[in-house]
Amino acid sequence: MNKQFINSIISELTVFLSPLFAGAEDTYVLKNKIFASLGWRIEAITNLPISDIQAIINDAIDIADSFKDWRDIDFSDVENIINFFSELAKLADKLDEIKDKLNTTGEDFSSFPKELFDSLFFEYLLLWHPTVYNIFVVLEVIPPPNKWKKIDYVTSDTNGQLVRQSSLLVEMSYDNLIDFLKNPFNKFKDIYFPDGINSRVEAINISEKLFPRLVSLFRSLNIDADYGISPLDIGRDYGSDLSNKSFQNILTLTIAQGQKINAAFGISCMISSKEDGKEGIHILPFGTYNEVWLHESWLIASSLTGSINVLTIHDGGIDIFQNTDPSFKIAAFLSRLISLNSNAAESDNKKLLIGNLLLETFLSYSQSEFDYGGYLSLRNNNFNIKSSKSDGFLSKILPQKGISSNFDIQIGWTKKKGIHFRGGVGLEYTLTKPKTFFDFLTLENFKWKLKVDSESGLNFSIGLKLIVQFQGNNLDHK
């Protein structure tokens, strides 16, 4: 059977049947509409009797109409979810009736009922339960919209004239959903780390793919979610043992936050690798209490944070209350934003901006270790070298916006690590004034960045825009 034909029929049926989910269409009127639009095409391809075609359309309408009764289902109730999928299984059995009728044609219609059911099911979720739909997108049970396929087909208008139309076909599978419900970790593992998590780099890459999707999902549920929390952020440091680069990609969900007191609790999620000796996803509930005082431009803060590892998902399955190690930390912070100009008379000349001066002392305790220490950090700093109008030499060798260098520095001492240093420096050069070569080649803009830090090593990037002119025609290349 022509796959294009099957896809076009499914796409059109879904468009016709989706109003039933909202109860916005009379089934009798809808049957006549569908038969008038699709009946002749199905008859021409399959040679089925008109009565069988009408029966197939009626079965499809009955399936779509059943979804209408589930539009108000509360998916936060586990019992409702179980009953919902039990009813879905019964409804899916009705597909065999359609398949049996189609198989009498001698053509292979085995995929048609299943694909029709998938299309109707996910159309129903998108209309009535978009949050559940988004969960399935995050888990890639449903592919994201950029992976949907465009299907072209021919249909007839109200006057009987043939009209070419197109629609998007979502290649998703109810079977994938069932596989996920049967064994969520294996399905999750197949999507995000099919070969395991062997290195810290892989752990970071997985975090960068998964956690931003989860942040978007949780925020749609009005849950305060953040990704990429730095261990230095006030009130969000879960112990000095997490302040290494493999644990800097943290998903934090603040479930409840006090209105009158500076307290909150929630969970944090981290992905670690075999290189850390802890391959898997770690779920840690946390609680925090903060006090903040402002004095002129100084920020003084203290925090008390506690967490416990209650769940670890790994290659062998899920461990609950495994290696529970309650930890508590009290920390004090002294922070100030400072801006220094090297020449007060020419503030647009060489300028040093110290973004955030942070002094932290902490005391942490857990069953496995006791640690204390302090850090002095300069974060988000920028040094810009820019020529003044009176400096002819610099104005010739420097671009109009100057050369910008950004850097972060942290020096600290802890009982566990002793004296240690962490930092990085970057250099950025931007050419904004176009330069022309050979009368036909123009370099419109050019930018390069160089960054070195103690964690990821050397990183270099370059970007440019060239315009090549041939007899009045421009060819841009970026």
C-alpha positions as CSV (number, residue, x, y, z in Angstrom):
1,M,0.0,0.0,0.0
2,N,1.2,3.5,-0.9
3,K,2.6,5.0,2.4
4,Q,1.9,8.5,1.2
5,F,-1.7,7.6,0.8
6,I,-2.0,6.2,4.3
7,N,-0.2,9.2,5.8
8,S,-2.5,11.7,4.0
9,I,-5.7,9.8,5.1
10,I,-4.5,9.7,8.7
11,S,-3.6,13.4,8.6
12,E,-7.0,14.4,7.2
13,L,-8.9,12.1,9.6
14,T,-7.1,13.7,12.6
15,V,-8.0,17.2,11.4
16,F,-11.7,16.2,10.9
17,L,-11.9,14.3,14.2
18,S,-10.2,16.6,16.6
19,P,-13.3,18.8,17.1
20,L,-14.9,15.8,18.7
21,F,-12.5,16.1,21.6
22,A,-14.1,19.5,22.5
23,G,-17.6,18.3,21.7
24,A,-17.8,20.9,19.1
25,E,-19.1,18.7,16.2
26,D,-22.1,16.6,15.7
27,T,-21.1,13.0,14.9
28,Y,-23.8,12.6,12.2
29,V,-22.7,15.8,10.4
30,L,-19.1,14.8,10.8
31,K,-19.6,11.3,9.2
32,N,-21.1,12.9,6.1
33,K,-18.2,15.4,5.9
34,I,-15.6,12.7,6.2
35,F,-17.3,10.4,3.7
36,A,-17.7,13.2,1.2
37,S,-14.0,14.2,1.4
38,L,-12.3,10.8,1.8
39,G,-14.8,8.1,0.9
40,W,-14.2,8.3,-2.9
41,R,-10.4,8.2,-2.4
42,I,-10.5,5.2,-0.2
43,E,-12.8,3.4,-2.6
44,A,-10.6,4.2,-5.6
45,I,-7.5,2.9,-3.8
46,T,-8.9,-0.1,-1.9
47,N,-12.0,-1.2,-4.0
48,L,-13.8,-1.6,-0.8
49,P,-17.7,-1.6,-0.8
50,I,-19.2,1.7,0.3
51,S,-20.8,0.0,3.3
52,D,-17.3,-1.1,4.6
53,I,-15.9,2.4,4.0
54,Q,-18.7,3.9,6.0
55,A,-18.1,1.3,8.8
56,I,-14.4,2.2,9.0
57,I,-15.2,5.9,9.2
58,N,-17.8,5.2,11.9
59,D,-15.2,3.2,13.9
60,A,-12.7,6.0,13.6
61,I,-15.3,8.5,14.9
62,D,-16.2,6.3,17.8
63,I,-12.5,6.2,18.8
64,A,-12.1,9.9,18.7
65,D,-15.5,10.4,20.5
66,S,-14.2,8.3,23.4
67,F,-11.4,10.8,24.1
68,K,-14.1,13.4,24.8
69,D,-15.0,11.6,28.0
70,W,-11.4,11.9,29.3
71,R,-10.8,15.6,28.7
72,D,-11.2,16.5,32.4
73,I,-9.0,13.7,33.7
74,D,-6.7,14.7,36.6
75,F,-3.3,13.2,35.8
76,S,-2.0,14.1,39.2
77,D,-3.9,11.1,40.6
78,V,-2.0,7.9,40.1
79,E,-5.3,5.8,40.1
80,N,-6.7,8.0,37.3
81,I,-3.5,7.4,35.2
82,I,-3.8,3.6,35.6
83,N,-7.5,3.7,34.7
84,F,-6.8,5.9,31.7
85,F,-4.2,3.6,30.2
86,S,-6.4,0.6,30.9
87,E,-9.2,2.2,28.9
88,L,-6.7,3.1,26.2
89,A,-5.8,-0.5,25.8
90,K,-9.4,-1.5,25.4
91,L,-9.9,1.2,22.8
92,A,-6.8,0.1,20.9
93,D,-8.4,-3.3,20.6
94,K,-11.1,-1.8,18.4
95,L,-8.4,-1.1,15.9
96,D,-8.4,-4.8,15.0
97,E,-11.9,-4.4,13.7
98,I,-10.7,-1.7,11.2
99,K,-7.7,-3.8,10.3
100,D,-9.9,-6.9,9.6
101,K,-12.1,-4.9,7.2
102,L,-9.1,-3.4,5.4
103,N,-7.3,-6.7,5.1
104,T,-10.1,-8.0,2.9
105,T,-8.7,-5.9,0.1
106,G,-5.6,-7.9,-0.2
107,E,-3.5,-4.8,0.5
108,D,-1.3,-4.3,3.5
109,F,-3.1,-1.9,5.8
110,S,-1.5,-3.3,9.0
111,S,0.0,0.0,10.0
112,F,-3.0,2.1,9.3
113,P,-5.1,1.5,12.5
114,K,-2.1,1.9,14.8
115,E,-0.9,5.2,13.2
116,L,-4.4,6.6,13.2
117,F,-4.7,5.8,16.9
118,D,-1.3,7.4,17.7
119,S,-2.2,10.5,15.8
120,L,-5.6,10.9,17.6
121,F,-4.2,10.1,21.0
122,F,-1.4,12.7,20.9
123,E,-3.7,15.3,19.2
124,Y,-6.0,14.8,22.2
125,L,-3.2,15.3,24.7
126,L,-2.0,18.5,22.9
127,L,-5.5,19.9,23.1
128,W,-6.6,19.0,26.6
129,H,-3.4,18.1,28.5
130,P,-0.6,20.2,27.1
131,T,1.6,19.7,30.2
132,V,1.4,15.9,29.8
133,Y,2.1,16.4,26.1
134,N,5.2,18.5,27.0
135,I,6.4,15.8,29.4
136,F,6.3,13.3,26.5
137,V,8.2,15.7,24.3
138,V,10.9,16.1,27.0
139,L,11.2,12.3,27.2
140,E,11.2,12.2,23.4
141,V,8.2,9.8,23.3
142,I,6.9,12.5,21.1
143,P,9.5,14.1,18.7
144,P,9.8,17.9,18.9
145,P,8.0,19.9,16.2
146,N,11.2,20.4,14.1
147,K,11.1,16.7,13.4
148,W,7.5,16.5,12.2
149,K,7.0,15.7,8.5
150,K,5.1,17.7,6.0
151,I,2.6,15.6,4.0
152,D,1.0,16.8,0.7
153,Y,-2.3,15.4,-0.4
154,V,-5.2,16.1,-2.7
155,T,-8.8,16.5,-1.5
156,S,-12.1,18.0,-2.7
157,D,-13.7,21.3,-1.6
158,T,-17.4,21.9,-1.0
159,N,-18.0,22.3,-4.7
160,G,-16.3,19.0,-5.5
161,Q,-13.2,20.6,-7.0
162,L,-9.8,18.9,-6.3
163,V,-7.6,20.9,-4.0
164,R,-4.0,20.3,-3.1
165,Q,-3.3,20.7,0.6
166,S,-0.5,19.9,3.1
167,S,-0.3,19.2,6.8
168,L,2.2,18.0,9.4
169,L,2.4,14.4,10.3
170,V,3.9,13.6,13.7
171,E,5.6,10.3,13.7
172,M,5.1,9.3,17.3
173,S,4.2,6.0,18.9
174,Y,1.8,4.9,21.5
175,D,4.1,1.8,21.8
176,N,7.0,4.1,22.8
177,L,4.8,5.5,25.6
178,I,3.9,2.0,26.8
179,D,7.6,1.0,26.8
180,F,8.4,4.1,28.9
181,L,5.7,3.3,31.4
182,K,6.9,-0.3,31.7
183,N,10.5,0.6,32.3
184,P,11.1,4.3,32.6
185,F,14.8,4.2,33.4
186,N,15.7,2.0,30.4
187,K,13.7,4.2,28.1
188,F,15.2,7.3,29.6
189,K,18.7,5.8,29.3
190,D,18.2,4.9,25.6
191,I,17.3,8.6,24.9
192,Y,19.9,10.4,26.9
193,F,22.9,8.1,27.6
194,P,22.6,4.9,25.6
195,D,26.4,4.2,26.1
196,G,26.5,5.1,29.8
197,I,28.1,8.1,31.3
198,N,31.8,7.4,31.1
199,S,33.4,10.9,31.6
200,R,32.7,14.2,33.2
201,V,32.4,15.8,29.8
202,E,29.7,13.3,28.9
203,A,27.9,14.1,32.1
204,I,28.0,17.8,31.4
205,N,26.8,17.3,27.8
206,I,23.8,15.2,29.0
207,S,23.0,17.8,31.6
208,E,23.0,20.5,28.9
209,K,20.6,18.5,26.8
210,L,18.2,17.3,29.4
211,F,18.0,19.9,32.2
212,P,17.0,23.0,30.1
213,R,14.1,21.0,28.8
214,L,13.1,20.1,32.3
215,V,13.4,23.7,33.5
216,S,11.0,24.8,30.8
217,L,8.6,22.0,31.7
218,F,8.7,22.7,35.5
219,R,8.2,26.4,35.0
220,S,5.1,25.7,33.0
221,L,3.9,23.9,36.1
222,N,4.7,27.1,38.2
223,I,7.6,25.3,39.9
224,D,10.7,27.5,40.5
225,A,13.3,25.7,38.4
226,D,16.9,26.8,37.7
227,Y,19.8,25.2,35.8
228,G,23.5,25.8,36.0
229,I,23.6,26.9,39.6
230,S,27.1,27.8,40.6
231,P,28.3,26.5,44.0
232,L,29.0,30.1,44.9
233,D,25.5,31.3,44.6
234,I,24.1,32.4,47.9
235,G,22.0,29.9,49.7
236,R,22.4,27.3,46.9
237,D,25.6,25.6,47.9
238,Y,25.1,22.0,48.9
239,G,28.5,21.3,50.4
240,S,32.1,21.7,49.4
241,D,32.1,18.2,48.0
242,L,29.9,19.4,45.1
243,S,32.2,22.3,44.2
244,N,34.0,20.4,41.5
245,K,33.3,20.8,37.8
246,S,31.4,17.5,37.4
247,F,28.7,18.9,39.7
248,Q,28.3,22.4,38.4
249,N,25.5,21.4,36.1
250,I,22.8,21.2,38.7
251,L,19.0,21.3,38.2
252,T,17.3,22.9,41.2
253,L,13.6,22.8,41.9
254,T,12.3,25.0,44.7
255,I,9.1,23.4,45.7
256,A,8.0,25.8,48.5
257,Q,9.3,29.1,49.6
258,G,8.4,31.0,52.8
259,Q,6.6,34.3,52.4
260,K,7.6,35.8,55.8
261,I,10.8,34.0,56.5
262,N,13.8,33.4,54.2
263,A,13.4,29.7,54.0
264,A,12.8,27.3,51.1
265,F,13.0,23.6,50.3
266,G,13.1,21.6,47.2
267,I,15.2,19.0,45.3
268,S,18.4,19.2,43.3
269,C,19.4,16.9,40.5
270,M,22.9,16.1,39.4
271,I,24.4,13.8,36.8
272,S,27.7,12.2,37.5
273,S,30.0,9.8,35.5
274,K,32.1,6.7,36.0
275,E,35.0,9.0,36.2
276,D,33.5,10.3,39.4
277,G,32.8,6.8,40.6
278,K,29.1,7.7,40.9
279,E,27.5,7.1,37.5
280,G,23.9,8.1,37.4
281,I,21.4,10.8,38.4
282,H,21.3,11.8,42.0
283,I,18.2,13.3,43.6
284,L,18.8,15.3,46.7
285,P,16.1,17.1,48.8
286,F,17.4,20.3,50.3
287,G,16.3,22.9,52.7
288,T,17.8,26.4,53.2
289,Y,17.5,29.4,55.4
290,N,19.0,32.7,54.5
291,E,19.5,36.1,56.1
292,V,20.6,39.0,54.0
293,W,21.7,42.5,55.1
294,L,22.4,45.5,52.8
295,H,24.8,48.2,54.0
296,E,25.4,50.9,51.3
297,S,26.9,48.9,48.4
298,W,27.9,45.9,50.5
299,L,25.9,42.7,50.7
300,I,26.2,40.6,53.9
301,A,24.5,37.2,53.9
302,S,24.4,34.0,55.8
303,S,22.8,30.7,55.0
304,L,22.1,27.3,56.5
305,T,21.6,24.5,54.0
306,G,20.9,20.8,54.5
307,S,20.5,17.9,52.1
308,I,20.3,14.2,51.9
309,N,20.8,11.8,49.0
310,V,17.6,9.7,48.8
311,L,17.6,8.5,45.3
312,T,20.2,7.4,42.8
313,I,19.3,6.3,39.2
314,H,22.1,4.3,37.6
315,D,22.8,1.6,35.0
316,G,21.6,-1.2,37.2
317,G,18.3,0.4,38.1
318,I,17.2,2.7,41.0
319,D,18.6,2.8,44.6
320,I,16.3,4.4,47.1
321,F,17.8,5.5,50.4
322,Q,21.1,4.2,49.2
323,N,24.3,5.7,50.8
324,T,22.2,8.3,52.7
325,D,24.6,10.8,54.0
326,P,22.9,13.9,55.5
327,S,25.0,17.0,55.2
328,F,24.6,20.5,56.6
329,K,26.4,23.7,55.8
330,I,26.5,27.1,57.3
331,A,28.1,29.9,55.4
332,A,28.6,33.6,55.6
333,F,29.1,35.9,52.5
334,L,30.4,39.4,52.1
335,S,29.9,40.8,48.6
336,R,30.3,44.1,46.8
337,L,30.0,45.4,43.2
338,I,33.0,47.6,42.4
339,S,33.8,49.6,39.3
340,L,37.2,51.2,38.7
341,N,38.2,53.5,35.9
342,S,41.9,53.8,35.1
343,N,41.4,57.4,33.9
344,A,38.6,59.4,35.5
345,A,38.9,62.2,32.9
346,E,38.4,59.7,30.0
347,S,36.0,57.2,31.3
348,D,35.6,55.8,27.7
349,N,39.3,54.9,27.7
350,K,41.0,52.0,29.5
351,K,38.5,50.7,32.1
352,L,38.6,48.0,34.7
353,L,35.2,46.6,35.9
354,I,35.2,44.2,38.9
355,G,31.9,42.6,38.7
356,N,31.4,40.9,42.1
357,L,33.8,40.7,45.0
358,L,32.8,37.8,47.1
359,L,34.3,36.6,50.4
360,E,32.8,33.3,51.7
361,T,33.5,31.3,54.8
362,F,31.8,28.0,55.5
363,L,31.5,25.1,57.9
364,S,30.0,21.8,56.5
365,Y,29.3,18.5,58.3
366,S,28.2,15.1,57.1
367,Q,28.5,11.6,58.4
368,S,31.5,11.0,56.1
369,E,33.4,14.2,56.5
370,F,33.9,17.5,58.3
371,D,35.2,20.5,56.4
372,Y,35.6,24.2,56.8
373,G,37.4,27.0,54.9
374,G,37.0,30.2,52.9
375,Y,37.1,31.6,49.4
376,L,37.9,35.0,47.9
377,S,36.4,35.4,44.5
378,L,36.3,38.1,41.8
379,R,33.6,37.1,39.3
380,N,32.4,38.6,36.0
381,N,35.3,41.0,35.7
382,N,36.2,42.9,32.6
383,F,39.2,44.9,31.4
384,N,38.7,47.0,28.3
385,I,41.5,48.7,26.3
386,K,40.1,51.4,24.1
387,S,41.9,54.2,22.3
388,S,41.1,57.8,23.0
389,K,40.9,60.5,20.3
390,S,44.3,62.0,21.4
391,D,46.1,58.7,21.2
392,G,47.0,58.3,17.5
393,F,49.1,55.1,17.9
394,L,46.4,53.1,19.7
395,S,43.7,54.4,17.4
396,K,45.5,52.8,14.5
397,I,46.2,49.4,16.0
398,L,43.0,48.9,18.0
399,P,39.5,48.4,16.7
400,Q,36.8,51.0,17.3
401,K,35.3,49.1,20.3
402,G,38.7,48.2,21.7
403,I,39.9,44.9,23.0
404,S,38.0,43.4,25.8
405,S,39.4,40.9,28.4
406,N,37.2,39.1,30.9
407,F,38.4,37.1,33.9
408,D,37.3,35.2,37.0
409,I,39.5,34.5,39.9
410,Q,39.0,32.4,43.0
411,I,41.5,31.5,45.7
412,G,40.5,29.5,48.7
413,W,41.6,27.2,51.5
414,T,39.7,24.3,53.0
415,K,40.6,21.6,55.5
416,K,39.9,19.0,52.9
417,K,41.7,20.5,49.9
418,G,44.2,22.9,51.4
419,I,45.1,26.0,49.3
420,H,43.6,25.8,45.8
421,F,43.1,28.2,42.9
422,R,40.4,28.3,40.2
423,G,40.0,30.9,37.5
424,G,39.9,31.8,33.9
425,V,40.7,34.6,31.5
426,G,39.2,35.4,28.1
427,L,40.2,37.9,25.3
428,E,37.8,39.3,22.7
429,Y,38.5,41.3,19.6
430,T,35.8,42.8,17.4
431,L,36.3,44.6,14.1
432,T,33.3,46.8,13.3
433,K,34.7,49.0,10.5
434,P,34.5,47.2,7.1
435,K,37.7,46.6,5.2
436,T,37.8,46.0,1.4
437,F,40.4,43.9,-0.4
438,F,40.9,43.6,-4.2
439,D,37.9,45.9,-4.9
440,F,35.5,43.0,-4.7
441,L,36.0,41.4,-1.3
442,T,34.7,43.2,1.9
443,L,35.3,42.0,5.4
444,E,32.2,43.6,7.1
445,N,32.8,42.4,10.6
446,F,35.1,40.0,12.4
447,K,35.2,38.7,16.0
448,W,37.4,36.2,17.7
449,K,37.3,35.0,21.3
450,L,40.0,33.2,23.3
451,K,39.4,31.7,26.7
452,V,41.5,29.7,29.1
453,D,40.3,28.4,32.4
454,S,41.4,25.9,35.0
455,E,38.5,23.5,34.3
456,S,37.9,23.3,30.6
457,G,41.3,24.4,29.3
458,L,41.7,26.4,26.1
459,N,38.7,27.4,24.0
460,F,38.9,29.5,20.8
461,S,36.1,30.7,18.5
462,I,36.0,33.0,15.5
463,G,33.2,34.6,13.5
464,L,33.3,36.8,10.4
465,K,31.1,38.1,7.6
466,L,32.5,38.4,4.1
467,I,30.7,40.1,1.1
468,V,31.9,39.2,-2.4
469,Q,30.7,41.5,-5.1
470,F,30.4,40.2,-8.7
471,Q,29.2,42.8,-11.2
472,G,26.6,44.4,-8.9
473,N,25.5,41.2,-7.2
474,N,26.5,40.6,-3.5
475,L,27.2,37.2,-2.1
476,D,27.3,37.1,1.7
477,H,29.1,34.4,3.6
478,K,29.2,34.0,7.4
